[in-house]
Every structure is written in C-alpha cells, then in structure tokens.
Amino acid sequence: MSTLSGINASSILVLGATGKTGRRVTDLLGSAARPASRSASTKFDWSAPDTWKPAVEGTTAVYVVPPENPFLLADFVHVAVKAGVTRLVLLSMRGAPGDDPFESAIKESGAEWTILRPTWFMQNFDEDMFAGPVQQGELAVPAGQGVHPFIDVVDIAEVAVVALTQPGHHGQTYELSGPEALSFAEMLARIAAVTGNPVLYADIAPEAFAAAMRGLGYPDEIADLVTMLLVRIRTGEEAHLSDGVQRVLGREPRTFDDYLGSSKFA
C-alpha cells in the first residue's frame, strides 16, 4: 500500500499481534510489520521483560497495545527508545483522563507519539466478550437504552497504520468512533436480521453484571472497569460521535451494517 513507501521490512513492532486490532495492523503493514506476542515468532510478554529488548531491536516504530500495569509500559517505552524507536502509537480508550498514566508514559517517552482513543469495538459481538451470549440468544448488560457509536476495528487499524508510517501525526490524540450511535437492542436486532436467529437484550443491574464477569474469571479491576463503561452508555455519556477517522483517513467510518457484512455473522 502507498502508505508504506520507503518503510523497511520488519521495522514496525506490533504488540498484541494476535488481538483484534494488532492482527489487522499486521496485515495492513505486510512485510513492514514485526508481529509480536507470547505465541508469535517474535516473542513478547509483558510479564517477561527479558523479551522486550530482542523484540524491539532494529525497529523504528511500535504499535502499543498496553498491559494492565502502566509501570510496565513506562519501563518498556524506556527500553524501546533506548533501542532506537522514534515513533509510538498507543491504543488507548475513549474517556481516558488527561493524566492517564498509560498515555503519559507514551507522551513522556521522547519519541514521536500518537494516541488513539476508540469507542467500544463492533467486533466484540463476534470475537470477544459478547460473542458467546449472542450465539446463545441473549445478551445481558447494564446499558439500559443508552446509545453508543461502536467502531469497526478495521478503521482503528487503518488509522494506526497511517500514524505509524506517515508524517504529521506527532502529538495528536485521535478520538475514534463509528458514524452512528445505536442501542444494544438495535444492534442485536440487526445481527438477528442477518443471521435469522433472534437475540434478546436484557438490561441488568450493574452489580449483577460485575458479579457475572467475576464468575467468568475476570479480575476485579477489569470487571469493575467494563461495568463502569457500560453504565456510562446507560447514562448517555457515551452517545457522542468523534471525527478522528475522518481527520486521518479522509472518509466516513464504517457502519454497523458494513461490519455485519464482513463479520462471522455474514
């Protein structure tokens, strides 16, 4: 692709390369990518710092899917910049505070940096936490009738690749969303229309949802965070659209129907 003109092979380290955004960033970068994860040929494990330097050596840019601990991220950034990395693109999240420690570690790195703050992923419905309940015919979350502009992770990956490979994105924080705010009931109805299998939506209490997540083995902090984010949808705090995709790619974001047409539901 034209964005990769002049980019050397394997010069961009992609962390979380088997994840939803990471594997798509890897695909878009092609030979310029050095995909890294615990299971990739380039081994990378946040809990094993001895894997960091070998993974980053010889690269000039890193797509960063952060760990749960911001101190680990800060330590990795130091290793990466010392090894010669000059550009960092961080996958953050909508609503991150101005003093977010993950974002601060990137901004204070001394390298060129770009922050991506996407909304919830559309692919959560067929690849992640909502996939099982959707397949079983009922999704229960504490979102009420609130609406949210879910984003297709393909859009996130394309924005990331531009930020990794083109000039003009240093110091930018891009708020990324889809083009329409939909309720869970609306999205499940669209999924059912594609698959022919009805999917019920149940609005449950936040406490019940958090307890259910813990019962599935999620740590307390993750269960509490996800519950809090869903409650923000319930209260209408997450209904607004963002223009980061348009600013970087010069086009409208993919719609939920676009996602459905290329998803596992199609």
N, C-alpha and C positions, 0 to 999 in steps of 0.2 A: 504494500500500500504506500501511497505517496508520502505519508507522514513519516515513514521510516527511512527515507532517503539519507544516506550517509551514516546510518546507525550501524555500528559493528555487531557482528554475531555475538549472541550471549552477553551483551553489555548491559542489559537491564535485568536486575534481580526482581523476581516476582514472588513475594511471600504469600503464603496461603494459596499456593498454586492449584490445589485441588478443590478449593472452595468456589462458591457461586461467582464471585467477581474475579478471583485470581485465575481461574482456568480460562475465563473469557479474555482477560487481559493477555494471558499467554498465547491464546490462539491468534489474537489480533496482531501481536508483536512478531509472531513467527520466529524466525531464526535469531532475532534480536533478543528474545526472552531467555532468561535462565530461570526456569521454574524451580522453586524450592519448597519443600515441605518435609515432614517426617518420612513420607513414603516415596518422595521423588529421588531421581538420581543425584541431584544436589540436595544433600541432607540439611535440613534446618529445623531446629527445635528450640522454642523459646526457653524451655527448661534446661537446655544443654548449651551454655554459652560457648563451649568449645567448637560448636558447629557454625557459629556466626562468621568468624573471620574467613574460613575456607569458602563459605557460600558467597561472600561479598567481594572477595579479591578479584580484581580485573573488571569489575562492573563500574559504571559511572552514574547509574540511576537506580532507585529502588521503589517499587510499588509496595507500600507498607500496609498490611492488614495487621492491626496491633494485637498484642497479647492482652490478657486481663489486667496485668500489672504495669502501670506506667513507668515504674522504676526500671523494669526490664527493657522497655522501649528506649528510655533515655540512655541506658548502657549500650544497647545495640547501635543507636544512632552515633554514639561516640566511636564505636568500632568501625562503622561504615564510612564515616567522614575521614577518619584516620587512614583508611584503606584506599581513599581516593574517590569516594562517591561525591558527586557535586549536585545531585538533584534528588529530592524525596517527594513522593506523592502519597499522602496519608488518606486511608479510608476512615473517616470519622462518622458522625451521625448527626442528623437534624436535632437541634436543641442543645448541642454541646455548649457549655458555658464559655465565656470569654477566657477564663483562666483554666480551661480544661488541661489537665496535666499531660495527656497524650498529645494534644495539639501543641502545647508549649514545648515538649521535647523536640518536635519537628521544627518549630519556628526558631528555637534557640540553637539549632544544630550548626549554623554557619554555612549550610548548603542552601541552594535554591529550594524553595518549598511551595507546595500547593496542597490545600486541604479540600477534601470532598466531603460534603455533608448531605448524604442522600436520605430520603424518606424510607419507609418500610419497602421491602422488595416484593414485587409481584411473584417472584419465584418461590416465596415462602409457601405458596399454595400447592406447589407440586414437587418441591425439592427439600423442604425444610419442615419447620415445626407445625405448620397447618396441614401438611400433606396427608398424614395418617388419618386425622379426624375427617378431612374432606373425603377421602376414599371410603371411610366408614359411614358417611352420610350425615354427619352432624359436627359443626364446629362451635365450641362454646368459649367465648372470650368476653372480657368486661368492657366492651367498646360501645355499648348502647347503640344508638342510632347515629353516632358520630361518623363523619366522613373524613377520608384521608387520601391524598394523591400518591398512591403507591407508584413506585418506579420500576421499570424493566431494568434488570441488571446489565443488559447489553448496552444501555445508554450510559450507565456508570463506567463500564469497561471502555467504551469509546472515548469518553471524557478523560479517563485516566491515561489512555494511550497518547492522546493529544498533549496532555500536561507533561508526560514523560519524555516526549520526543520533539516537541516544538517550543520555540521561544515565546515569551510574552505571558507566561503564567506564574512567574515567581511572585510570591507574596499574595496570591489570590486564594480566597476561600469561596468555593462554589457551592451554593445551596442547590441541591438537585431534587426535582420531583417529577412525577408524571403530569400529564396535561389536564387531568380531571380528578376531582375529589369524589370518591364513592364510599358508600357504607359497606360493611361486611355483607349485609343481606343482599345488596345489589351485586356485589362481586360473586357471591355464591350462586345467585340466580343466573348470572352469565356463564359460570362454569357448568351449571346443570343444563343450560340450553345447548352447550357444546357436547357434553358427554351423554346427555339423555338420562342421567342419574340424579335424582333430586338430592340436594344438600341443605339441611336445615341449619339455621343460625339460632344459637341460644345466647342470650345476654346473661352472664352470670356475675356474681359479686366478685370484686377484686380479690378478696381474701380467699375465696374458693378457687379462683384461678391460680393464685400463687401457691396454694397448698397442692393443687394438682401438678404443677410444674415440679415442685419439690418431690412429689411422689414418683415422678418420672426420672429422678436423679439429678435434676438441675441444682447447682449450688444456690444457697440462699440469695446471694447478691445478684445472680442472674435472674432468678425468679422474681425478685423484687423490682429489678430494672425493667424487665419485659412488662410486668404488670403496670408499673408506673407509666410506661409509654402508651399502653393500651388505654389507660384511664385518661391520658391526655387527648386521645382521639375521642373518647366519650364526651369530654367536656368542651370539645370544639377547638382546642388549642392547636390542633394539627391539620386543620382544614385548608390552610392557605397554600397556594401554588408558589413555586420558585422558578427562576428563569436561568439557572446555571447551564442546563443542557442547551438552551437556545444561544446563550452567550458563547459557549465553547464550540458547539457543533454547527451553529447557524441553521438549525432546523427545530421543529417541534419534537418533544419526546414521544416515544411510542405509547400508544394507548393500551388499556387493559385488553381490549379486543385483539390488538396486534400481538400482545403477549400470548393470549389464548391460542391464536393461530399457529404459534411456533412452540407451544408447550407440550408437555406429556399428555395433556387433555385432548389435543387435536387428533 
